[in-house]
Amino acid sequence: MKTVTIIGCGVIGAMLAYELSKTELKVTVLEANALPAMVATGSALGVLMAVSSSKAKGPLVKLRLASLKMYDCLIDELTTQTKRNILYNRNGILSFLRSPEEKNKARSLIEIRKEQGFELQWLERDVISQQYSQWLTEDGILSPCDRAVHPTQLVDALVDAATQNGVKFQWNAPVKCLEDIKSDRIVVTSGLGSNVLLAQILKNCSQAREQDLLLPVGGQALLLQVPGLNLQTIINAENEDHSDINIVPLGNDQYWLGATLEFEPVELPHEANISLLLEQAISWCPTFKQAKVLKTWAGDRPRPDGFQSPILGFVPDHPHILIATGHYRNGVMMAPVTAQITRDLLLTGTSDLPWKSFAL
Ligand SMILES: Cc1cc2nc3c(=O)[nH]c(=O)nc-3n(C[C@H](O)[C@H](O)[C@H](O)COP(=O)(O)OP(=O)(O)OC[C@H]3O[C@@H](n4cnc5c(N)ncnc54)[C@H](O)[C@@H]3O)c2cc1C
């Protein structure tokens, strides 16, 4: 096997291209759009929430923790090679907890993460109120190892580094049919575009599947200017309805605030949902009343329908086609580990990393 074609250049395709650029393989990336990261990845906030994620154990947790561990080195490596600035927040995530259930869960999570080798600190409300005087005082947990990365800056650096290492990228190159591609291996990293590409193949498989693999789950977010907030840490805060918001500091008094979770595709931002996000932020920190909204946007997350997220492995009956998609709310988070698993599958047919093979 010598040639690999990757279809789609969101964070998953770009990360895989970079990972494969360190091997002997000849890699081509075909992207439908004129630039990388213009679909789900371009909407993401880049929060890398693995340690403080409330899920304690299980395959998804293993994947997230393994991926998080790769990030610090990856960013150093990319910055050294490309000399590009990648906004990468190493100050950790502070989660503000509202309900007794979430507080109890967080307390037991501290012990579990300790056994898994990660630090989480319980912060009493009076400790928080000293450091975060503008915020509503509640108990919280600080996760020093969690991070946030600027998704499009990351993808631009990955494309740059992979190009320097010999990967060919073709823009404005939508793939209509997988059978048209002449390559030893094909990897479908097309996010929601994977539905159309794989529909024909899955219909004709020994265990045929008629319905789409992925469903779109909408999300909306804002870019804000909030003078005087002076926040360095990423904030995750529980809303009254138990949903949560993330606030990501970008420097120069600017912050991302998001994201809604809407179980339908969202093409354009809706005024009501954007206002709700702002109200939720204000309920935690009245300084957000002074926020100037600089930008709003909406995007769709690729959520597997009836499969565990993400969908990784060989396409049934087609050993030369692999799939790496369906990362739902954690594509930026899980991109490094996904790329390494897919590299292992291409080179050896299996991987020692924690993964579960896609099966119909
Ligand atoms: C509002 C919002 C906030 C989010 N926040 C976070 C977060 O904080 N942290 C996190 O980890 N994740 C977050 N996510 C989720 C994250 O965005 C996704 O999981 C991730 O971007 C998926 O990456 P991808 O590369 O699989 O898909 P995409 O980014 O959608 O990339 C797929 C690419 O394939 C291309 N393509 C499709 N079909 C074809 C074709 N036929 N031929 C050629 N190219 C094709 C597309 O043009 C696209 O560029 C968020 C998502 C949203 C919507």
The ligand as a MOL file (V3000), in Angstrom:
LIG
                    3D

  0  0  0     0  0            999 V3000
M  V30 BEGIN CTAB
M  V30 COUNTS 53 58 0 0 0
M  V30 BEGIN ATOM
M  V30 1 C -21.2270 25.4640 17.6080 0
M  V30 2 C -20.2830 24.2960 17.7300 0
M  V30 3 C -19.3490 24.2780 18.7600 0
M  V30 4 C -18.4620 23.2130 18.8860 0
M  V30 5 N -17.5220 23.2470 19.8780 0
M  V30 6 C -16.6310 22.2410 20.0000 0
M  V30 7 C -15.6390 22.2650 21.0010 0
M  V30 8 O -15.5710 23.2130 21.8020 0
M  V30 9 N -14.7520 21.2360 21.0790 0
M  V30 10 C -14.7870 20.1890 20.2090 0
M  V30 11 O -13.9570 19.2740 20.3210 0
M  V30 12 N -15.7210 20.1210 19.2260 0
M  V30 13 C -16.6520 21.1230 19.1130 0
M  V30 14 N -17.6160 21.0630 18.1380 0
M  V30 15 C -17.7050 19.8550 17.3070 0
M  V30 16 C -16.7020 19.9020 16.1690 0
M  V30 17 O -16.8990 21.0780 15.4290 0
M  V30 18 C -16.8530 18.6830 15.2550 0
M  V30 19 O -16.9080 17.4930 15.9980 0
M  V30 20 C -15.6490 18.6080 14.2960 0
M  V30 21 O -15.4110 19.8620 13.6860 0
M  V30 22 C -15.8470 17.5680 13.2210 0
M  V30 23 O -14.7470 17.6520 12.3520 0
M  V30 24 P -14.7440 16.9120 10.9490 0
M  V30 25 O -13.4260 17.1560 10.3420 0
M  V30 26 O -15.2070 15.5060 11.1460 0
M  V30 27 O -15.9350 17.6030 10.1390 0
M  V30 28 P -16.0060 19.0200 9.2740 0
M  V30 29 O -15.2840 20.0470 10.0250 0
M  V30 30 O -17.3900 19.1670 8.9450 0
M  V30 31 O -15.1140 18.6490 8.0460 0
M  V30 32 C -15.5530 17.8130 6.9870 0
M  V30 33 C -14.9710 18.3500 5.6980 0
M  V30 34 O -15.2960 17.4550 4.6420 0
M  V30 35 C -15.6130 18.2120 3.4920 0
M  V30 36 N -16.4450 17.3900 2.6160 0
M  V30 37 C -17.6890 16.9220 2.8580 0
M  V30 38 N -18.1310 16.1780 1.8320 0
M  V30 39 C -17.1220 16.1640 0.9150 0
M  V30 40 C -16.9680 15.5720 -0.3720 0
M  V30 41 N -17.9310 14.8260 -0.9150 0
M  V30 42 N -15.8020 15.7650 -1.0460 0
M  V30 43 C -14.7930 16.5100 -0.5060 0
M  V30 44 N -14.9070 17.1040 0.7050 0
M  V30 45 C -16.0430 16.9300 1.4100 0
M  V30 46 C -16.3450 19.4320 4.0470 0
M  V30 47 O -16.3250 20.5130 3.1140 0
M  V30 48 C -15.5500 19.7110 5.3110 0
M  V30 49 O -14.5010 20.6240 5.1050 0
M  V30 50 C -18.5180 22.1340 17.9680 0
M  V30 51 C -19.4300 22.1600 16.9210 0
M  V30 52 C -20.3150 23.2380 16.8030 0
M  V30 53 C -21.2820 23.2390 15.6520 0
M  V30 END ATOM
M  V30 BEGIN BOND
M  V30 1 1 1 2
M  V30 2 1 2 3
M  V30 3 2 2 52
M  V30 4 2 3 4
M  V30 5 1 4 5
M  V30 6 1 4 50
M  V30 7 2 5 6
M  V30 8 1 6 7
M  V30 9 1 6 13
M  V30 10 2 7 8
M  V30 11 1 7 9
M  V30 12 1 9 10
M  V30 13 2 10 11
M  V30 14 1 10 12
M  V30 15 2 12 13
M  V30 16 1 13 14
M  V30 17 1 14 15
M  V30 18 1 14 50
M  V30 19 1 15 16
M  V30 20 1 16 17
M  V30 21 1 16 18
M  V30 22 1 18 19
M  V30 23 1 18 20
M  V30 24 1 20 21
M  V30 25 1 20 22
M  V30 26 1 22 23
M  V30 27 1 23 24
M  V30 28 2 24 25
M  V30 29 1 24 26
M  V30 30 1 24 27
M  V30 31 1 27 28
M  V30 32 2 28 29
M  V30 33 1 28 30
M  V30 34 1 28 31
M  V30 35 1 31 32
M  V30 36 1 32 33
M  V30 37 1 33 34
M  V30 38 1 33 48
M  V30 39 1 34 35
M  V30 40 1 35 36
M  V30 41 1 35 46
M  V30 42 1 36 37
M  V30 43 1 36 45
M  V30 44 2 37 38
M  V30 45 1 38 39
M  V30 46 1 39 40
M  V30 47 2 39 45
M  V30 48 1 40 41
M  V30 49 2 40 42
M  V30 50 1 42 43
M  V30 51 2 43 44
M  V30 52 1 44 45
M  V30 53 1 46 47
M  V30 54 1 46 48
M  V30 55 1 48 49
M  V30 56 2 50 51
M  V30 57 1 51 52
M  V30 58 1 52 53
M  V30 END BOND
M  V30 END CTAB
M  END
